[in-house]
């Protein structure tokens, strides 16, 4: 299995991903899965330029689902980055066999309540988290490798399936 | 007289404020440099916060950030989109920031940015300990 990090983070590629996780896990490829970003040439250039020594691929949910198994069998490590739980759920529903998501950064926005310093969720987020957990996808809250991973359901019981 | 080249210092955690405080200890009180932390901000909010400041710059300016590939750099580049006279510089250290203060009335954005890159790089040196 090539996947070494499958992360939900509204900043997508940024310092924690490149420095903390990247220098520990040395991915050969970073897949950014986001329909809007995949349609924006400018954004794709910025993300590729941020990690010039890594093969950055910005794709749609459908493209990632189609490429999932081939990437899983490929040599070298790979990171998966999605910006929100909606994209994470859409990817799983599209057929990607993701077994776990690292929740690394979902920052405050109006209507969201605090889970910890870097995770804020609203009712839609929690509904999507419950759907992922019900499908057997593990959700672990952890911003950097040196921090302790904590189950989202334990931190935020409202995100746990009934 | 050349207009002063504006700048915004955008860094992780408290670094921008700390760097400005340290620069003032060496250079003396300064004005006209805004600082911004990425703490608690989503990609969108950080980009918007930088864009609001950049849009006020009539003559362009510099977005000074801490490291390449970080959210401050990425959002700076995104916010500078469409502003050809806004330059993003990464890896800003104290010598580079001091050089900005010394030269912001002498150079336009691009020339000053190139100068800060040289200054920041040249300031990283090795001084090997000597045996007694």
Interface residues (C-beta under 8 A of the other chain):
Chain A: X10 X11 X12 X13 X14 X15 X18 X19 X42 X43 X46 X47 X49 X50 X51 X83 X105 X106 X107 X108 X109 X117 X118
Chain B: X12 X40 X41 X42 X43 X44 X45 X46 X67 X68 X69 X70 X71 X73 X74 X77 X78 X81
